[in-house]
Amino acid sequence: MSTPVIDKKSSKIYLITIATLILVCAGIGYVYYTNNQIQTAEIATLQGQVQSLNNQISTLQGLTHEPKILWWGEDTWEKDGTHAVISLREVGYNVTQKGWSDATELTSEYLSGFDLVLCAGTHRMCTVDEKQNIKKYVENEGNLIIACDTEMYFSDPTIKAEDDLASQFGFHFEGDTSFTVTPVSGQENHPLWQAMSPKTTLTQLWDGYISAGYPGVLIGVGRSVPAIVDISSGSGRVIGIGANTLLDLIFTGGKINIFFDYMTS
């Protein structure tokens, strides 16, 4: 059998064809590789964006955590027809009110469902167990505001639940008097005062004050007597304050969230 003869022209065309095919294949491979790299980069970018969004969502969830507040006592205070509890709810707080007629025991389990317990206008004395439960609640990162209406207390000695509870944390409320509460030197930047911005004082006609010998940090005075104390107890915090002073803070239209955030952070 004779061997086929390929002329130079045919050979050149053949080589060009092979070279073209190689270039085409190389081009296809490059495009595939490049696209794959682009897709990989795009996927990595998207994954980074998703992670960033997740982080932002987590941050926002933390910032928008709605503190659960237990208002333990009667809400008999109002301004312009709006009661204090309603006023707090209107600005977005999740407030549960437990009046004096509510005999539900303040158990450790019940208290653990709240970020902040606000004791004001309470007409029912705590039982021994309840006082122990509240103390444990605070020591385990709970937060407590005790706001005593001393006018009611001293006109009716049977109404002394707030003062009795305060004694568990080492302080007492004294008699009712008229004063303007101002920050103690060095406490001007305390969150309570920042919450009242641009106000710098709490003015009341009559309110209670704290007895001498209190623990913690004094943050407000009126007529040179202790008016507001900030007490650390275990991992939690207790604020002792006159009821009218607290209500003035709630009704001033200030930034009560700064104060509550400080209490529940």
C-alpha positions in Angstrom: 0.0 0.0 0.0 1.3 3.4 -0.9 1.7 6.1 1.7 -0.4 9.2 1.2 1.5 12.3 0.3 0.6 15.6 2.0 1.7 18.6 0.1 3.1 21.7 1.8 -0.1 23.7 1.4 -2.2 21.0 2.9 0.3 20.6 5.7 0.2 24.3 6.4 -3.6 24.3 6.5 -3.5 21.3 8.8 -1.1 22.9 11.2 -3.1 26.1 11.2 -6.3 24.1 11.9 -4.6 22.3 14.8 -3.2 25.5 16.2 -6.6 27.1 15.9 -8.3 24.3 17.7 -5.6 24.5 20.4 -6.2 28.2 20.8 -10.0 27.7 20.8 -9.7 25.1 23.5 -7.3 27.2 25.4 -9.6 30.2 25.1 -12.6 28.1 26.3 -10.5 26.9 29.2 -9.4 30.4 30.0 -13.0 31.7 29.9 -14.2 28.9 32.1 -11.3 29.4 34.5 -11.9 33.2 34.5 -15.6 32.8 35.0 -15.0 30.3 37.7 -12.6 32.7 39.4 -15.2 35.5 39.0 -17.9 33.3 40.4 -15.7 32.2 43.3 -14.9 35.9 44.0 -18.6 36.8 43.7 -19.6 34.0 46.1 -16.9 35.1 48.6 -18.1 38.7 48.3 -21.8 37.6 48.8 -20.8 35.5 51.7 -19.1 38.4 53.3 -22.1 40.6 52.7 -24.4 38.0 54.2 -22.1 37.8 57.3 -22.0 41.5 57.6 -25.8 41.7 57.4 -26.1 38.9 60.0 -23.8 40.9 62.3 -25.9 44.1 61.7 -29.1 42.1 62.5 -27.5 40.7 65.7 -26.5 44.2 66.7 -29.9 45.7 66.0 -31.6 42.8 67.9 -29.4 43.7 70.8 -30.1 47.4 70.5 -33.9 46.8 70.1 -34.2 44.4 73.0 -37.3 45.5 74.8 -36.8 45.4 78.5 -39.6 43.7 80.4 -40.6 45.9 83.4 -42.6 44.8 86.4 -44.4 47.8 88.0 -45.2 46.4 91.4 -47.7 48.6 93.0 -50.7 50.9 92.3 -50.3 53.4 89.5 -52.1 56.3 91.1 -50.0 59.0 89.6 -50.9 60.8 86.4 -50.2 63.9 84.4 -52.6 65.4 82.0 -54.8 62.4 82.4 -52.1 59.8 81.5 -51.0 57.4 84.2 -47.3 56.5 84.6 -47.6 52.9 83.4 -49.6 54.0 80.3 -47.0 56.7 79.7 -44.2 54.1 79.7 -46.2 51.8 77.4 -46.8 54.6 75.0 -43.1 55.1 74.5 -42.6 51.4 73.8 -41.9 49.7 77.1 -43.3 46.3 77.9 -44.8 47.0 81.4 -46.6 44.4 83.5 -48.5 46.0 86.4 -49.0 44.0 89.6 -51.3 45.8 91.9 -51.6 45.3 95.6 -54.7 43.2 95.2 -52.8 40.7 93.1 -51.9 38.0 95.5 -49.5 36.2 93.1 -46.4 35.4 95.0 -43.1 37.1 93.9 -41.3 33.8 93.3 -37.8 33.6 91.9 -39.2 32.1 88.7 -41.7 34.9 88.3 -39.1 37.6 88.9 -36.7 36.1 86.5 -39.0 37.0 83.6 -38.3 40.7 84.1 -35.3 42.9 83.4 -36.4 45.6 85.8 -38.7 45.6 88.8 -40.1 49.0 89.8 -41.6 49.0 93.3 -43.8 52.1 93.7 -47.2 52.6 95.3 -47.1 49.1 96.9 -49.6 48.6 99.6 -48.8 45.0 100.4 -45.9 44.0 102.5 -43.6 41.4 101.1 -43.5 38.0 102.8 -40.2 36.8 104.2 -39.8 34.5 101.2 -40.6 37.3 98.7 -38.0 39.6 100.2 -35.4 36.8 100.0 -36.5 36.1 96.4 -36.2 39.8 95.4 -32.7 40.0 97.0 -31.6 36.9 95.1 -33.1 38.4 91.9 -31.0 41.5 92.2 -27.9 39.6 93.2 -28.3 37.5 90.0 -28.2 40.5 87.6 -31.7 41.7 88.4 -32.5 45.4 88.6 -34.7 47.1 91.2 -36.0 50.7 91.6 -37.6 51.4 95.0 -39.7 54.6 94.8 -41.3 55.4 98.1 -44.2 57.8 98.5 -43.3 59.0 102.0 -46.3 61.2 102.3 -48.6 58.1 102.2 -46.1 56.2 104.3 -46.1 58.7 107.2 -49.8 59.4 107.0 -50.5 55.7 107.2 -47.7 53.7 108.9 -49.3 50.4 107.6 -48.2 51.4 104.1 -44.5 50.8 104.3 -43.7 48.0 101.8 -41.1 50.1 99.9 -39.3 51.1 103.1 -39.4 47.6 104.3 -37.9 46.3 101.1 -35.3 49.1 101.1 -34.1 47.8 104.4 -33.0 44.5 102.7 -30.5 46.6 100.8 -29.2 48.7 103.7 -31.2 51.9 103.5 -34.4 53.6 104.6 -36.6 56.5 103.5 -37.1 59.4 105.8 -39.8 62.0 106.2 -41.6 64.0 103.5 -40.2 67.4 102.6 -40.0 69.9 99.8 -36.8 70.1 97.8 -35.2 70.3 94.4 -32.9 67.4 93.6 -29.6 68.2 92.0 -26.7 66.0 91.0 -23.9 65.4 93.5 -20.5 66.8 92.4 -18.9 64.2 90.0 -22.3 62.6 89.2 -23.4 65.1 86.6 -22.9 62.5 83.8 -24.8 59.8 85.5 -27.4 58.2 83.1 -30.2 59.5 85.4 -29.3 63.1 84.7 -28.5 62.4 81.0 -32.1 61.0 80.8 -33.5 64.4 81.7 -31.5 66.3 79.1 -31.8 69.3 78.8 -33.1 69.4 82.4 -30.4 69.3 85.1 -32.6 69.2 88.2 -35.7 67.3 89.5 -38.1 69.7 91.1 -40.8 68.4 93.5 -43.0 70.1 96.0 -42.9 67.2 98.4 -41.0 63.9 98.4 -39.1 61.5 100.5 -35.3 61.3 101.0 -32.8 58.7 102.0 -31.6 58.2 105.5 -28.0 58.6 106.5 -25.8 55.5 106.5 -26.9 54.3 103.1 -24.6 52.0 101.1 -23.7 52.6 97.4 -23.2 55.9 95.6 -25.1 59.1 96.3 -26.1 60.6 92.9 -28.7 63.2 93.9 -29.3 65.5 96.9 -32.1 67.9 98.0 -31.6 70.4 100.7 -28.3 68.7 101.5 -30.0 65.4 102.3 -29.6 62.2 100.3 -32.3 62.0 97.6 -31.2 59.3 95.2 -28.8 56.4 95.8 -27.3 53.9 93.3 -26.5 50.6 95.0 -24.7 47.6 93.5 -25.8 44.3 95.0 -24.2 41.1 93.6 -24.5 41.4 89.9 -27.5 43.7 90.0 -28.4 47.2 90.9 -30.8 49.0 93.2 -31.9 52.6 92.9 -33.5 54.3 95.9 -35.6 57.3 94.9 -38.6 59.3 96.1 -41.8 58.3 94.1 -42.5 61.9 93.0 -39.0 62.4 91.9 -39.2 59.2 89.7 -42.5 60.3 88.3 -41.1 63.7 87.4 -38.4 61.8 85.5 -41.0 59.7 83.7 -43.3 62.6 82.8 -40.7 65.2 81.8 -40.6 64.0 78.3 -36.9 63.4 78.6 -35.0 60.3 77.7 -36.1 57.8 80.3 -34.7 55.1 78.0 -31.2 56.2 78.9 -31.9 55.6 82.6 -33.7 52.3 82.0 -31.0 51.1 79.6 -28.4 51.9 82.3 -30.5 49.8 84.7 -30.9 46.9 82.4 -27.6 46.8 80.5 
